[in-house]
Amino acid sequence: MKFSLVSQRWFRITLHIAVWVILFSLPYLLRPGVHEKVSAHELLGNILGDFIFIGFFYLNAYVLVPAFLSKRYYWRYVLAVVASYAGVLLLQGLLFIEFRRPDQKEFWQHGVFLFFLFLFFLAVSIAYRLIADQIVADRRAKEMETENLKTELSFLRSQASPHFMFNVLNNLVALARKNSELLEPSLIKLSSLIRYTVYEANEEKVDLDKEVEYLKSYIDLQQQRFGKNVMFTVDLEKIDDHYQIEPMLLIPFVENAIKHGTGFMEKPSIDIRLEAVKGKLDFRVKNRYNPDSHEIKDKTSGIGLSNVKRRLDLLYQHQHQLMITRHDGWFTVSLQLTLH
């Protein structure tokens, strides 16, 4: 698991210390000669005064704002700030008297300075708390979005697998009725397909080679089912590198072509081609269809294509192009995808 440096506790503490050191060193950095006029006794007083304002900063940011301001208890917050100001003023006044021993005029001038300094720390601590809360809220929203995405993808995959299984079981029933010798090798092939859907399909990514083998096995079972009644043209060999892809992403296109391209029509034909070259997947599935046919859709009709469209939008946003066309008796699905 990757951790952001900013999320590390030690980094945040170090950053806070560095900011405070720089902030309270500014008067001495911007006016180099001022430290020569300040005695060690006065410097100690200044440091203690700085710690009082640092304490108020964290008191306001971590106690007062969450307890009152964030809950819209505005009057309680105002009273708490006034009480804090009185406490800061008292402590700073005692330090000023102890370490400076000022006259009355200098004392009141210092009081005015402390008022504006208090307002500065008040504003900065409120801004810090609001920004920190917004960062946490954004992080939680992102985590929820990620979890919702995982949940939705898991649901979409669970839809794809049963849909596939219904089709294959229909194939095996047809072979059993024919007492075909192909039944046993078909069962073995089905076993490998189930293994893929149970184990590989739960991964975020799978090797494209495995997905292609899955497609080949599925198409083989369909060819056994239809025999010479349906013309299959399959070319899935052109892959020039080791790529990965979202599992169970391509099978709905093939399922859809077989479901709608093997009905009552002359010379039913299905053409499936895939190539992956230079990081680009080009996947095309064509099937003949009867434009005069009016199918009565069942409950699962269309679930494959709507499912895969949603998954593409979730996982390959701006990295894919899906085109679905009907022309001259052919229904064509064309998918271009950026691979990793």
N, C-alpha and C positions, 0 to 999 in steps of 0.2 A: 504494500500500500504506500502511496506517495503522500508525504506530508509537506505542506507549504511551510517555508521558513517563518513566515509571519505568525503561523499558528503555534509555534514553539514558545513555551512559557519563558524560558531563559532569554530568548531573543526579545520578547516584549519588555521584560524587566530591564535588560541592558539598554534598550532603546529609550525607555522612560528616564533612566538615570542619565543617559547622554543628553537628552533634551533639557533636563533640569540643570545640569552642569553648564551647558552652553547658555541657557537663558539667564541664569544668575551671574554668569561671568561676563555678559555683554557690557555692563557699565565699566568694567575694568579693561575689557578688550578695546572698546571704542574710545575710552579716555585713558591712555596708558599711564599718565602721571597721577591718576587719582589714587592708586594703591599706595603711593609713597606718602600720601597725606593721612592715610587711615592706619591707626595703630592696631596692633594685634588684638587688643581688648575690644576695640570697636568692630574689627573684622569678625570676631566670635559672635558679637551681638547681631551683626548682619546675617551671619549663617543661621543662627537660631531663628531670626525673623523669617528667613527664607523657608525654613522647615514648617513654620506656622502656616504660611500660604500654601505650601505643598500639601499639608494636612487638610486644609480647607478644600483644596482642589479635589482630593480623593473622597472626602466626606460628601461633598456635593454630588460628585459624579457617580459614586457607588451606593450612597445612602439616600440623600435627599431627593434627587431626581427620580430614581426608581420608586421610592416610597410615596412621593407626593405628586411631583410634576407629571410623571408618566401616567399616573392614575387620575389626573385632572383634579387633584385636591389643591387648587391654586392658592387659596387663602392659607392653608396649612403650610404650603411651601414658602409663601412670603414670610410668614411668621418664623419658620425655621431659618430662613436666610437672614432675617433681621437679628435673630438670636445668635447666629453664627458670626455675623458682622460685629455684634457687641463683644463676643468672646475674642475674636481676632483683634479688635481694637484695644481691648483690655490687655491682652498678652503683649501685643506690640508696644503699647504705651509703657508697660512695666519694663520691657527690654530696653526701650529708648531712654527711659529715666536711669536705668541701672548702668547702661554702657555708654551713654552720651552725656548725661547730666545737663540737659539743655535749659535755656531760659524759657519763659512763658511763651514768647512769640515763636521761637523755633519749635516748641512743642505743638502749638496749634497748626503751624505750617506742615509739620510732619503728619498731623491728623488728617488734613485735607489730602495730602499725597496718598495716605493709606486708603482713603475712601475710593479714589479713582483706581488704585491698584487692586482693591477688593473687587470692584466692578469688572476689571479686566479678567481676574481669575474666575469670577462667577460666570462670565460669558464664555470663556474658553472651556471651562469644565462642563457647562451645559452642551456646548457644541461637540465636545469630545464624547460625551455620553450618548447623544443622539446619533452621531456618526457610528459609534461602536454598535449601538442597537440596530442600526440599519444594516451594517455589515453582517451581523448575526442573522437578521431576518432574511437577507438575501441568500446567505449560505443555507439556511433551513429551507427556503423556497427551492433552491437549486437541488438540495438533497431530496426533497419531496418530488420534484420533477423527475429526477433520476429514478427514484423508486417507482413512481407511476409509470415511467417509460418501461422499466424492467417488467412490471406487472402486466402492462398492456402487451408487450412483446411475448411474454410467456403465454398469455391468453390467445394471442394470434397463432402462435406455434401449436398450441393444443387444439386449435380448430383445424389446422392443416393436417395433422397426423390422423385423426379419425376419418376425415374426408378421403385421404389416401387409402386407408385400410378398407373402407367400404368398397372401393373400386377393385382392389386386389383380391379381396375375398370373393367378389363376383367372378373374377377371372378363374379362381380355383374351383368354384362351383361348376362353372362351364366345363372345365377340364375333367372334373370328376364324373359329370354326366356322360362325357364321351369315353370314359375309361381310358383316357389318354396316358401313354407312357411318359408324357411330359409332366405329369402331376408331381412325381417325386422330386425331379430337379427344380420344379417351380416352387415347391415347398421349401427346399433348401435356399433358393434365392429369396423367398419371402422372409425366411429366418434372418438372413443378412440385412434385409431392408428394415426389419423390425429392430434389429440391433442398432442400426444407424439412427433410427428415429428416437430410440430410447436413450442412447448414450451421446451420440454426436450432436443431435439436435438441441441438447441442453447447453451446448457451448455457445459463447458469444460469436465466435468465428470458427470456421472449419476450413480445411484445405480445399481449394477448388477441385482438385483431383478427386477427392472423396465425394463431393457433391455431384460431379460428373458421373462417377461410378454408380452412384445412387440413381441418377437419371437413366443410365444405360440399363440397369437391372429392371427398373420400372417399365421402360419401353419394351424390353425383351418379353416381360410378362404380358404386356398388351399385344405384342405381335403374336405370341402364342395363342392368345384368346381369339383374335380376329383372323389369323391365318392369311389367306390370299384375298379375303374380302375387303381388306383395307391396305392401301399402298403406303408404306412407311419409307421416308427418305431421311436418314439420320447421319449427321456429321458433327461429332463432338470431340474431335481429335486435336484441333489446332490451339495449343496452349504453349506459350513460349517461355514461361517462368513459373516459379512457385508463388501462387497467389492464395489469398484467403477471401472468404465470402460468408455472409450471413447464411446459416443453414436453413434448408427447406424453403429457399427463396425462389427457386426456378421451377420447382415441380408443379405449382398451381397452373402455370401457363400450359404445360403439357397435359395436365388433367383436363383443363378446359377444352383444349383442342380435341382430345379423344372423346370427351363427353358430347361435344356439339358437332364433331366432324365425322361421326360414324353412324349417322341416322339414315333415313330413307333419302338417298340421293344417288346419282350416277357416279361411279368411279370415286368413292370416297378416298381422300388422300391427305396425308399429314406429313409436313416437312419440318424437321427440327435441325437447327444449325447453331453451333456455338464456337466462338473463337475468342481467345484472350491473348492480345498482342500489345506489348508496350504499355501495360497497365490499364488497358481498356477492354472491358468485356462487351462483346456484341452477341446477343442471344436473340434468335428469331424463331418463331413458331408460326407455321401457316397450316390452316386446314380448310378444306372445301366445305361450303355450307350451302343449304338450299334457301335462297332468299324468299321463296314462296311459302316456306314452312312456318307454321305458327306453333312453336313449342309451348306446352303447358309447363311452366316452371315449377320445380319441386322446392322444398324448404331449403335445400342446400344450393340451389341454382344461383350462380354468381358469387358465392361466398369466397371462391378461390381468388378471383381477380380483385375484388374489393379488399380482401385480406392483404394481398401482396402490394397493392397500391398504398395502403396505410403503412405497411412495414417499410416500404421504400421511402415514404415521406419522413418516417421517424428516424431511419438509420442512414439514409443516403441523401439527405436534403442537399440540394444544389450539386449533387454528384451523380445524378442519374437522369436519363431521359427515356420516358416510356411512351410509345406510340401504338395506338390500336386503330386499325383501319379495316374497312370492308370494301373490296373492289373486285369486280369481275368474277364473283362467285368464291372469292377467297377471303377468309378472315385472318388477318395478320397481326401478330403482336411482336413488337420490336423493342428490345431493351438494351440501352447503352449504359454502362456502369463503370465508374472509376474504382479500380481494384487496389488492394494494399498487399 
